[in-house]
Amino acid sequence: MKYSTKLLASVGLGALMALPVAIPVNAAVSEIVVTARKRQENLQDVPLSVTAFTGESLTRKNIVNFQEVAKLTAGFEFDQNLDRTFERPVIRGQSSVLGSSPVSTFINGVYFNGALNTLDLSEAERVEILKGPQTAQFGRNTYGGAISIITRLPGDEFHFKASAQVAEHDQTEFTLGLSGPIVPGKLAVGVYGRSYEYGGEFRNKFDGRLLGDEQSDSIAATLNFTPTENLRIVARGVYQEDDDGMPAVGLTSPSENNVFFRTDNSEFQYFSGDLTQRGSDMFLGVAEQFGDAGNEIQRLGGSLSVEWDLNEAFTVTSITGYEEIDSENIQDISYQFQGGLAFPFIITFGGPDPVTAVPIAVGLFPPNVGFAQTQTFSEELRLSFDNGDRVRGSLGLFYFKEKNKADGPFDGDLLSKAELDTLYLPVYQRAIDELCATDPTCTSSELIILGSGAPAILGDISGDLSVIDPGFFGSSTENIAIFGGVEFDVTTALTVGIEGRYAEEKKSDFSADFTVFDPALRMVTSTRARSAKFKSFTPRFTVDYRLNDDSMIYGVVARGTKPGGFNGDSATAAGLGTFDEETMWSYEVGTKNTFLGGQLRVNASAYFNQIKDYHLTQAVINPFTLELGAAVVNKGKVDVMGIELETVFTPDAVEGLTLNMNYAYNDSEFTKGDDQNEGRLLDVGDDGIRNCSLGQTPEAILAGDPCISGTNHTAAFGSIKGRRLPLAAKHQLNAGFNLVRPLVGEADWFVGTDVSYISDKFVQVQNLAVIPDATLVNVNFGVSNENFRVTFWGKNVFDEDAISSGTRYIDVSNFFDRAFWVAPRRGSQWGVTVNANF
């Protein structure tokens, strides 16, 4: 059901009747305290590029997720992807298609391993977007930037905060927060809860059901204990459940490929231009293969922060964090429906040409069924020094441990017979029945099913399915670091600082593939165990000069790293098991200013980044199973340059008016690098035949590969020098206003809008397929007072339909020819939100 305009209006008007007294109109640009350097500082005094939002500003703008935060932040890109678990935040163009993200999130200083868009922002006291390398202070995977969330701290005053939202597409959200003292001056507690649902907008052609539905329920509790004036203890715990359905994803047809035509078959054709959604028929995911496709996630987390003032100058801080995430993922990763629950294909020698190919087996493109558990533990111990004089500093130790288990019960045992019968066997049996009804090769006595590892060979396919190939995977990451910094006031206007972190990170993983000839009889077919250690030193140098009380200029030089790691089974079998760390030096200058007696705030920065050993992705084929996979490789050097501008203006001449405008320009270019897919495209680009006419890879030459037309992994890699980084837009622009004026008595009315523009970006380093530019317009209007706020709002009111994301993929129904999946952008949506605050 979709909520009608009448329902939205009735909810809002009912709340309006309860409004008692009004809030004051907007004042001048307010000061914001941030902790970007792990100490409290005024935003305008920090010699770093930081965008900060208070909890109150999030409420005023009706911001409920990080996609909306990104639209208002210069240099920050974050949009809807496959689903809420497949996130790739981008800061200053530092994108990542595969491998670790260069941007990490922290809640109260503790690393957060979950999905950003599932978080309850109503609990946030402040959200900080830190741009540029933050490795010196925050550690691993922050060389592009960091997202820091500070939650509300209960105190000596009772506080009640609640909201209710109703919107189109069956969207509802309810939040509740209660806090207050238990022992005044000593102990306070806060409890926060959220329930969110979204029904979905796009329909599945297979069964007509809605795709992309989302649900999150969470509860968090915070304990603030100050037994003495010198000792502060804050404990926080959170439990959250997410239940999302199959994402809305469309797959382009290989018939739309329009460049690099191949004459012998279409495998290496490619698409150039804007990828688009071609209507609702594009979204073909088989949503109910198991009756409950999608993601189910349970997250349990906690943190303990202890601050002890040894004296007026020295403070010891301990921050301990723990998080456990259990997830179940069931998806059709073909993004198609061809008359069956799994997708039949023929494995052949000689390529997909049915005339020359020699069939060797019949296989199934199975649905993805995964179970996983992640546990993280971290401890930070820091000694800080600040006596109010010219020198300040800190020294700290850090420990981090993450463990992952996947595919199978979390204790490492194999799937039970009941789990096999329930989750795997019916789907494979039904798929085989459909395949054998139309394919004469089913008369063979053997059938190969490609699973997570080596193929499992079935017996008589006319009987019950009694063979399956589940696998088990485990990994761990352990990071130990020492970090610190010192800042010195050279004069009352000039300050210099140096920070640094030395870290050692050890990564290990283990996998085992099992063949089950009978659910009660298990056999290990292959195992793998490996480990690697990565060491890094990441300094940061800062200098700032105060021109006067309202203006400063600053400079930053920083080094950041993104750790190396392991690739999957197919890449390992192809000789690409590991990849090294990615490194970057960043150079930035900026200025922060407050003009016109506090009415106008203008912050600007310019930066230049040099990246080495950039993490690229390339397709690989397991030479033993012929499974297609992807690998992360160190291929290339990149230069990135950009500028950012953020302004806020509250003119005294117009009472209650706030204007804001932000702009970011980011230009990236590969100065060195080559790519396997680029070589393949160029190889067929000259004569339409994949025949190594432009040369071969060194590995192929050493192996004596004869380079027969149609074989794999032989063409020389092609240069990508001069190409732009993928998933990084050149231009971002946001502009908006908010006007608050008296209505009647003590009540105010308000109206506001935000217009955001993001330019197009490439999906891969080939710079051919494009995610088009998009312009979004959001509006809000309503009434408010000291205790209540009613907001009628519209998002994407002009129904921008440019896709939000996409990447290269395959079409399993057309011999694995090149295709691209696209994620549609949510259309126009209207709703109403009621906030209460006492």
FENKA-V33915 format. One record per residue. N is the residue number from 1. SS is DSSP state (H for helix, E for strand, L for the rest). Layout:
# FENKA-V33915
((N & SS) (N & SS))
This chain:
# FENKA-V33915
((1 & L) (2 & L) (3 & L) (4 & L) (5 & H) (6 & H) (7 & H) (8 & H) (9 & H) (10 & H) (11 & H) (12 & H) (13 & H) (14 & H) (15 & H) (16 & H) (17 & L) (18 & L) (19 & L) (20 & L) (21 & L) (22 & L) (23 & L) (24 & L) (25 & L) (26 & L) (27 & L) (28 & L) (29 & L) (30 & L) (31 & L) (32 & L) (33 & E) (34 & E) (35 & L) (36 & L) (37 & L) (38 & L) (39 & L) (40 & L) (41 & E) (42 & E) (43 & H) (44 & H) (45 & H) (46 & L) (47 & L) (48 & L) (49 & L) (50 & E) (51 & E) (52 & E) (53 & E) (54 & E) (55 & H) (56 & H) (57 & H) (58 & H) (59 & H) (60 & H) (61 & L) (62 & L) (63 & L) (64 & L) (65 & L) (66 & H) (67 & H) (68 & H) (69 & H) (70 & H) (71 & H) (72 & L) (73 & L) (74 & L) (75 & L) (76 & E) (77 & E) (78 & L) (79 & L) (80 & L) (81 & L) (82 & L) (83 & L) (84 & L) (85 & L) (86 & L) (87 & L) (88 & L) (89 & L) (90 & E) (91 & E) (92 & L) (93 & L) (94 & L) (95 & L) (96 & L) (97 & L) (98 & L) (99 & L) (100 & L) (101 & L) (102 & L) (103 & E) (104 & E) (105 & E) (106 & E) (107 & E) (108 & L) (109 & L) (110 & E) (111 & E) (112 & E) (113 & L) (114 & L) (115 & L) (116 & H) (117 & H) (118 & H) (119 & L) (120 & L) (121 & H) (122 & H) (123 & H) (124 & E) (125 & E) (126 & E) (127 & E) (128 & E) (129 & E) (130 & E) (131 & E) (132 & L) (133 & L) (134 & L) (135 & H) (136 & H) (137 & H) (138 & H) (139 & L) (140 & L) (141 & L) (142 & L) (143 & L) (144 & L) (145 & E) (146 & E) (147 & E) (148 & E) (149 & E) (150 & E) (151 & E) (152 & L) (153 & L) (154 & L) (155 & L) (156 & L) (157 & L) (158 & L) (159 & E) (160 & E) (161 & E) (162 & E) (163 & E) (164 & E) (165 & E) (166 & E) (167 & E) (168 & L) (169 & L) (170 & L) (171 & E) (172 & E) (173 & E) (174 & E) (175 & E) (176 & E) (177 & E) (178 & E) (179 & E) (180 & E) (181 & E) (182 & E) (183 & E) (184 & L) (185 & L) (186 & L) (187 & E) (188 & E) (189 & E) (190 & E) (191 & E) (192 & E) (193 & E) (194 & E) (195 & E) (196 & E) (197 & E) (198 & E) (199 & L) (200 & L) (201 & L) (202 & E) (203 & E) (204 & L) (205 & L) (206 & L) (207 & L) (208 & L) (209 & L) (210 & E) (211 & E) (212 & L) (213 & L) (214 & E) (215 & E) (216 & E) (217 & E) (218 & E) (219 & E) (220 & E) (221 & E) (222 & E) (223 & E) (224 & E) (225 & E) (226 & E) (227 & E) (228 & E) (229 & L) (230 & L) (231 & E) (232 & E) (233 & E) (234 & E) (235 & E) (236 & E) (237 & E) (238 & E) (239 & E) (240 & E) (241 & E) (242 & E) (243 & E) (244 & E) (245 & L) (246 & L) (247 & L) (248 & L) (249 & L) (250 & E) (251 & E) (252 & L) (253 & L) (254 & H) (255 & H) (256 & H) (257 & L) (258 & L) (259 & E) (260 & L) (261 & L) (262 & L) (263 & L) (264 & L) (265 & L) (266 & L) (267 & L) (268 & L) (269 & L) (270 & E) (271 & L) (272 & L) (273 & E) (274 & E) (275 & E) (276 & L) (277 & L) (278 & L) (279 & L) (280 & H) (281 & H) (282 & H) (283 & E) (284 & L) (285 & L) (286 & L) (287 & L) (288 & L) (289 & L) (290 & L) (291 & L) (292 & L) (293 & L) (294 & E) (295 & E) (296 & E) (297 & E) (298 & E) (299 & E) (300 & E) (301 & E) (302 & E) (303 & E) (304 & E) (305 & E) (306 & E) (307 & E) (308 & E) (309 & E) (310 & L) (311 & L) (312 & L) (313 & L) (314 & E) (315 & E) (316 & E) (317 & E) (318 & E) (319 & E) (320 & E) (321 & E) (322 & E) (323 & E) (324 & E) (325 & E) (326 & E) (327 & E) (328 & E) (329 & E) (330 & E) (331 & E) (332 & L) (333 & L) (334 & L) (335 & L) (336 & L) (337 & L) (338 & L) (339 & L) (340 & L) (341 & L) (342 & L) (343 & E) (344 & E) (345 & E) (346 & E) (347 & E) (348 & E) (349 & E) (350 & L) (351 & L) (352 & L) (353 & L) (354 & L) (355 & L) (356 & L) (357 & L) (358 & E) (359 & E) (360 & E) (361 & E) (362 & E) (363 & E) (364 & E) (365 & E) (366 & L) (367 & L) (368 & E) (369 & E) (370 & E) (371 & E) (372 & E) (373 & E) (374 & E) (375 & E) (376 & E) (377 & E) (378 & E) (379 & E) (380 & E) (381 & E) (382 & E) (383 & E) (384 & E) (385 & E) (386 & E) (387 & L) (388 & L) (389 & L) (390 & L) (391 & E) (392 & E) (393 & E) (394 & E) (395 & E) (396 & E) (397 & E) (398 & E) (399 & E) (400 & E) (401 & E) (402 & E) (403 & E) (404 & E) (405 & E) (406 & E) (407 & L) (408 & L) (409 & L) (410 & L) (411 & L) (412 & L) (413 & L) (414 & L) (415 & L) (416 & L) (417 & H) (418 & H) (419 & H) (420 & H) (421 & H) (422 & H) (423 & H) (424 & H) (425 & H) (426 & H) (427 & H) (428 & H) (429 & H) (430 & H) (431 & H) (432 & H) (433 & H) (434 & H) (435 & H) (436 & H) (437 & H) (438 & H) (439 & L) (440 & H) (441 & H) (442 & H) (443 & H) (444 & L) (445 & L) (446 & L) (447 & L) (448 & E) (449 & E) (450 & L) (451 & L) (452 & L) (453 & L) (454 & L) (455 & L) (456 & E) (457 & E) (458 & L) (459 & L) (460 & L) (461 & L) (462 & L) (463 & L) (464 & L) (465 & L) (466 & L) (467 & L) (468 & E) (469 & L) (470 & L) (471 & E) (472 & E) (473 & E) (474 & E) (475 & E) (476 & E) (477 & E) (478 & E) (479 & E) (480 & E) (481 & E) (482 & E) (483 & E) (484 & E) (485 & E) (486 & E) (487 & E) (488 & E) (489 & E) (490 & L) (491 & L) (492 & L) (493 & L) (494 & E) (495 & E) (496 & E) (497 & E) (498 & E) (499 & E) (500 & E) (501 & E) (502 & E) (503 & E) (504 & E) (505 & E) (506 & E) (507 & E) (508 & E) (509 & E) (510 & E) (511 & E) (512 & E) (513 & E) (514 & E) (515 & E) (516 & E) (517 & E) (518 & E) (519 & L) (520 & L) (521 & E) (522 & E) (523 & E) (524 & E) (525 & E) (526 & E) (527 & E) (528 & E) (529 & E) (530 & E) (531 & E) (532 & E) (533 & E) (534 & E) (535 & E) (536 & E) (537 & E) (538 & E) (539 & E) (540 & E) (541 & E) (542 & E) (543 & E) (544 & E) (545 & E) (546 & E) (547 & E) (548 & E) (549 & L) (550 & L) (551 & E) (552 & E) (553 & E) (554 & E) (555 & E) (556 & E) (557 & E) (558 & E) (559 & E) (560 & E) (561 & E) (562 & E) (563 & L) (564 & L) (565 & E) (566 & E) (567 & L) (568 & L) (569 & H) (570 & H) (571 & H) (572 & H) (573 & H) (574 & L) (575 & L) (576 & L) (577 & L) (578 & E) (579 & E) (580 & L) (581 & L) (582 & E) (583 & E) (584 & E) (585 & E) (586 & E) (587 & E) (588 & E) (589 & E) (590 & E) (591 & E) (592 & E) (593 & E) (594 & E) (595 & E) (596 & H) (597 & H) (598 & H) (599 & L) (600 & E) (601 & E) (602 & E) (603 & E) (604 & E) (605 & E) (606 & E) (607 & E) (608 & E) (609 & E) (610 & E) (611 & E) (612 & E) (613 & L) (614 & L) (615 & E) (616 & E) (617 & E) (618 & E) (619 & E) (620 & E) (621 & E) (622 & L) (623 & L) (624 & L) (625 & L) (626 & L) (627 & L) (628 & E) (629 & E) (630 & E) (631 & E) (632 & E) (633 & E) (634 & E) (635 & L) (636 & L) (637 & E) (638 & E) (639 & E) (640 & E) (641 & E) (642 & E) (643 & E) (644 & E) (645 & E) (646 & E) (647 & E) (648 & E) (649 & E) (650 & L) (651 & L) (652 & L) (653 & L) (654 & L) (655 & L) (656 & L) (657 & E) (658 & E) (659 & E) (660 & E) (661 & E) (662 & E) (663 & E) (664 & E) (665 & E) (666 & E) (667 & E) (668 & E) (669 & E) (670 & E) (671 & E) (672 & E) (673 & L) (674 & E) (675 & E) (676 & H) (677 & H) (678 & H) (679 & H) (680 & H) (681 & H) (682 & H) (683 & H) (684 & H) (685 & H) (686 & H) (687 & H) (688 & L) (689 & L) (690 & L) (691 & L) (692 & L) (693 & L) (694 & L) (695 & L) (696 & E) (697 & L) (698 & H) (699 & H) (700 & H) (701 & H) (702 & H) (703 & L) (704 & L) (705 & L) (706 & L) (707 & L) (708 & L) (709 & L) (710 & L) (711 & L) (712 & L) (713 & L) (714 & L) (715 & E) (716 & L) (717 & L) (718 & E) (719 & E) (720 & L) (721 & L) (722 & L) (723 & L) (724 & L) (725 & L) (726 & L) (727 & L) (728 & L) (729 & L) (730 & L) (731 & E) (732 & E) (733 & E) (734 & E) (735 & E) (736 & E) (737 & E) (738 & E) (739 & E) (740 & E) (741 & E) (742 & E) (743 & E) (744 & E) (745 & L) (746 & L) (747 & E) (748 & E) (749 & E) (750 & E) (751 & E) (752 & E) (753 & E) (754 & E) (755 & E) (756 & E) (757 & E) (758 & E) (759 & L) (760 & L) (761 & E) (762 & E) (763 & L) (764 & L) (765 & L) (766 & L) (767 & L) (768 & L) (769 & E) (770 & E) (771 & E) (772 & L) (773 & L) (774 & E) (775 & E) (776 & E) (777 & E) (778 & E) (779 & E) (780 & E) (781 & E) (782 & E) (783 & E) (784 & E) (785 & L) (786 & L) (787 & L) (788 & E) (789 & E) (790 & E) (791 & E) (792 & E) (793 & E) (794 & E) (795 & E) (796 & L) (797 & L) (798 & L) (799 & L) (800 & L) (801 & L) (802 & L) (803 & L) (804 & L) (805 & E) (806 & E) (807 & E) (808 & E) (809 & E) (810 & E) (811 & E) (812 & H) (813 & H) (814 & H) (815 & L) (816 & L) (817 & E) (818 & E) (819 & E) (820 & E) (821 & E) (822 & E) (823 & E) (824 & L) (825 & L) (826 & L) (827 & L) (828 & L) (829 & E) (830 & E) (831 & E) (832 & E) (833 & E) (834 & E) (835 & E) (836 & E) (837 & E) (838 & L))
